[in-house]
Amino acid sequence: MKNTESKEPQNCWEFKNCPVAIRNGCPAYKNNMGGECWLVAGNHAGQGCPDAKEKGLPFCVKECLWYRKLNP
């Protein structure tokens, strides 16, 4: 019998369901750092992270659900 459980996301782009166009421009994706995207230079301050850009945040970590999930 197949396991039908959904797999937990391992990267921010999976968690946020980022489209390929966003992923390709994302510094965390380019550096395979989706588990710790907040450590990647250029990924916040509206340069790489769509959440930071959308909310006009200089740093994404305080508002990011992915960060808070991994750092409760």
CNS distance restraints for C-alpha pairs under 8 A (distance, minus, plus):
assign (resid   9 and name CA) (resid  14 and name CA) 5.53 0.50 0.50
assign (resid   9 and name CA) (resid  15 and name CA) 5.39 0.50 0.50
assign (resid  10 and name CA) (resid  14 and name CA) 7.00 0.50 0.50
assign (resid  10 and name CA) (resid  15 and name CA) 7.60 0.50 0.50
assign (resid  10 and name CA) (resid  34 and name CA) 7.18 0.50 0.50
assign (resid  10 and name CA) (resid  35 and name CA) 6.21 0.50 0.50
assign (resid  11 and name CA) (resid  15 and name CA) 6.38 0.50 0.50
assign (resid  11 and name CA) (resid  33 and name CA) 7.51 0.50 0.50
assign (resid  11 and name CA) (resid  34 and name CA) 4.02 0.50 0.50
assign (resid  11 and name CA) (resid  35 and name CA) 4.87 0.50 0.50
assign (resid  12 and name CA) (resid  16 and name CA) 6.01 0.50 0.50
assign (resid  12 and name CA) (resid  34 and name CA) 4.87 0.50 0.50
assign (resid  12 and name CA) (resid  35 and name CA) 6.31 0.50 0.50
assign (resid  12 and name CA) (resid  37 and name CA) 6.98 0.50 0.50
assign (resid  12 and name CA) (resid  66 and name CA) 6.30 0.50 0.50
assign (resid  13 and name CA) (resid  17 and name CA) 5.60 0.50 0.50
assign (resid  13 and name CA) (resid  18 and name CA) 5.06 0.50 0.50
assign (resid  13 and name CA) (resid  23 and name CA) 6.84 0.50 0.50
assign (resid  13 and name CA) (resid  29 and name CA) 7.58 0.50 0.50
assign (resid  13 and name CA) (resid  34 and name CA) 6.67 0.50 0.50
assign (resid  14 and name CA) (resid  18 and name CA) 6.70 0.50 0.50
assign (resid  15 and name CA) (resid  66 and name CA) 7.00 0.50 0.50
assign (resid  16 and name CA) (resid  66 and name CA) 8.00 0.50 0.50
assign (resid  18 and name CA) (resid  22 and name CA) 6.02 0.50 0.50
assign (resid  18 and name CA) (resid  23 and name CA) 6.27 0.50 0.50
assign (resid  19 and name CA) (resid  23 and name CA) 6.34 0.50 0.50
assign (resid  20 and name CA) (resid  24 and name CA) 6.03 0.50 0.50
assign (resid  21 and name CA) (resid  25 and name CA) 6.69 0.50 0.50
assign (resid  22 and name CA) (resid  26 and name CA) 6.22 0.50 0.50
assign (resid  22 and name CA) (resid  50 and name CA) 7.76 0.50 0.50
assign (resid  23 and name CA) (resid  29 and name CA) 5.89 0.50 0.50
assign (resid  23 and name CA) (resid  30 and name CA) 7.90 0.50 0.50
assign (resid  24 and name CA) (resid  29 and name CA) 6.96 0.50 0.50
assign (resid  24 and name CA) (resid  30 and name CA) 6.98 0.50 0.50
assign (resid  25 and name CA) (resid  29 and name CA) 7.86 0.50 0.50
assign (resid  25 and name CA) (resid  30 and name CA) 7.67 0.50 0.50
assign (resid  25 and name CA) (resid  48 and name CA) 6.84 0.50 0.50
assign (resid  26 and name CA) (resid  30 and name CA) 6.24 0.50 0.50
assign (resid  26 and name CA) (resid  43 and name CA) 6.76 0.50 0.50
assign (resid  26 and name CA) (resid  48 and name CA) 4.94 0.50 0.50
assign (resid  26 and name CA) (resid  49 and name CA) 6.91 0.50 0.50
assign (resid  27 and name CA) (resid  31 and name CA) 6.16 0.50 0.50
assign (resid  27 and name CA) (resid  40 and name CA) 6.72 0.50 0.50
assign (resid  27 and name CA) (resid  41 and name CA) 7.45 0.50 0.50
assign (resid  27 and name CA) (resid  42 and name CA) 6.50 0.50 0.50
assign (resid  27 and name CA) (resid  43 and name CA) 5.69 0.50 0.50
assign (resid  27 and name CA) (resid  48 and name CA) 6.22 0.50 0.50
assign (resid  28 and name CA) (resid  32 and name CA) 5.83 0.50 0.50
assign (resid  28 and name CA) (resid  33 and name CA) 4.77 0.50 0.50
assign (resid  28 and name CA) (resid  34 and name CA) 5.61 0.50 0.50
assign (resid  28 and name CA) (resid  37 and name CA) 5.23 0.50 0.50
assign (resid  28 and name CA) (resid  40 and name CA) 5.93 0.50 0.50
assign (resid  28 and name CA) (resid  43 and name CA) 6.47 0.50 0.50
assign (resid  28 and name CA) (resid  48 and name CA) 7.94 0.50 0.50
assign (resid  29 and name CA) (resid  33 and name CA) 6.19 0.50 0.50
assign (resid  29 and name CA) (resid  34 and name CA) 6.17 0.50 0.50
assign (resid  33 and name CA) (resid  37 and name CA) 5.40 0.50 0.50
assign (resid  33 and name CA) (resid  40 and name CA) 7.30 0.50 0.50
assign (resid  36 and name CA) (resid  40 and name CA) 7.56 0.50 0.50
assign (resid  36 and name CA) (resid  67 and name CA) 7.90 0.50 0.50
assign (resid  37 and name CA) (resid  43 and name CA) 6.89 0.50 0.50
assign (resid  38 and name CA) (resid  43 and name CA) 6.77 0.50 0.50
assign (resid  38 and name CA) (resid  44 and name CA) 7.12 0.50 0.50
assign (resid  38 and name CA) (resid  60 and name CA) 7.09 0.50 0.50
assign (resid  38 and name CA) (resid  61 and name CA) 6.49 0.50 0.50
assign (resid  38 and name CA) (resid  67 and name CA) 7.57 0.50 0.50
assign (resid  39 and name CA) (resid  43 and name CA) 8.00 0.50 0.50
assign (resid  42 and name CA) (resid  47 and name CA) 5.61 0.50 0.50
assign (resid  42 and name CA) (resid  48 and name CA) 6.04 0.50 0.50
assign (resid  43 and name CA) (resid  47 and name CA) 5.75 0.50 0.50
assign (resid  43 and name CA) (resid  48 and name CA) 4.15 0.50 0.50
assign (resid  43 and name CA) (resid  49 and name CA) 5.25 0.50 0.50
assign (resid  44 and name CA) (resid  48 and name CA) 5.74 0.50 0.50
assign (resid  44 and name CA) (resid  49 and name CA) 5.36 0.50 0.50
assign (resid  44 and name CA) (resid  52 and name CA) 5.87 0.50 0.50
assign (resid  44 and name CA) (resid  53 and name CA) 7.57 0.50 0.50
assign (resid  44 and name CA) (resid  57 and name CA) 7.68 0.50 0.50
assign (resid  44 and name CA) (resid  58 and name CA) 6.46 0.50 0.50
assign (resid  44 and name CA) (resid  59 and name CA) 5.48 0.50 0.50
assign (resid  44 and name CA) (resid  60 and name CA) 5.85 0.50 0.50
assign (resid  45 and name CA) (resid  49 and name CA) 7.78 0.50 0.50
assign (resid  45 and name CA) (resid  52 and name CA) 6.11 0.50 0.50
assign (resid  45 and name CA) (resid  53 and name CA) 6.69 0.50 0.50
assign (resid  45 and name CA) (resid  56 and name CA) 7.36 0.50 0.50
assign (resid  45 and name CA) (resid  57 and name CA) 5.87 0.50 0.50
assign (resid  45 and name CA) (resid  58 and name CA) 4.01 0.50 0.50
assign (resid  45 and name CA) (resid  59 and name CA) 5.57 0.50 0.50
assign (resid  45 and name CA) (resid  60 and name CA) 7.39 0.50 0.50
assign (resid  46 and name CA) (resid  50 and name CA) 6.89 0.50 0.50
assign (resid  46 and name CA) (resid  51 and name CA) 7.87 0.50 0.50
assign (resid  46 and name CA) (resid  52 and name CA) 5.08 0.50 0.50
assign (resid  46 and name CA) (resid  53 and name CA) 3.67 0.50 0.50
assign (resid  46 and name CA) (resid  54 and name CA) 7.45 0.50 0.50
assign (resid  46 and name CA) (resid  56 and name CA) 6.53 0.50 0.50
assign (resid  46 and name CA) (resid  57 and name CA) 6.84 0.50 0.50
assign (resid  46 and name CA) (resid  58 and name CA) 6.94 0.50 0.50
assign (resid  47 and name CA) (resid  53 and name CA) 6.85 0.50 0.50
assign (resid  48 and name CA) (resid  52 and name CA) 8.00 0.50 0.50
assign (resid  48 and name CA) (resid  53 and name CA) 7.60 0.50 0.50
assign (resid  49 and name CA) (resid  53 and name CA) 6.27 0.50 0.50
assign (resid  49 and name CA) (resid  60 and name CA) 7.72 0.50 0.50
assign (resid  50 and name CA) (resid  54 and name CA) 5.92 0.50 0.50
assign (resid  51 and name CA) (resid  55 and name CA) 6.11 0.50 0.50
assign (resid  51 and name CA) (resid  60 and name CA) 7.22 0.50 0.50
assign (resid  51 and name CA) (resid  64 and name CA) 7.41 0.50 0.50
assign (resid  52 and name CA) (resid  56 and name CA) 5.68 0.50 0.50
assign (resid  52 and name CA) (resid  57 and name CA) 4.83 0.50 0.50
assign (resid  52 and name CA) (resid  58 and name CA) 6.95 0.50 0.50
assign (resid  52 and name CA) (resid  59 and name CA) 6.78 0.50 0.50
assign (resid  52 and name CA) (resid  60 and name CA) 5.23 0.50 0.50
assign (resid  53 and name CA) (resid  57 and name CA) 6.54 0.50 0.50
assign (resid  60 and name CA) (resid  64 and name CA) 5.65 0.50 0.50
assign (resid  61 and name CA) (resid  67 and name CA) 5.85 0.50 0.50
assign (resid  61 and name CA) (resid  68 and name CA) 7.58 0.50 0.50
assign (resid  62 and name CA) (resid  67 and name CA) 7.82 0.50 0.50
assign (resid  62 and name CA) (resid  68 and name CA) 7.70 0.50 0.50
assign (resid  63 and name CA) (resid  68 and name CA) 7.92 0.50 0.50
assign (resid  64 and name CA) (resid  68 and name CA) 6.25 0.50 0.50
assign (resid  65 and name CA) (resid  69 and name CA) 5.94 0.50 0.50
assign (resid  66 and name CA) (resid  70 and name CA) 6.39 0.50 0.50
assign (resid  67 and name CA) (resid  71 and name CA) 5.86 0.50 0.50
assign (resid  68 and name CA) (resid  72 and name CA) 5.30 0.50 0.50
